[in-house]
């Protein structure tokens, strides 16, 4: 099984955040589900858990020091 690169994870998280913002005005639920499913399939963790702050440090530790 090939592991997903950190840059690919970041892109998925960024796309998910963008879709979440768009979802306020448009119906993008199918796309959100696809991104969430792909992230879960590749990593074994749910995006919501990562965005709660439990896994953001590992994902972005080289880009910012503010996220812990």
Secondary structure by P-SEA (a helix, b strand, c coil): cccccaaaaaaaaaaaaaaaaacccccaaaaaaaaaaaaaaacccccccccccccccccccccccccc
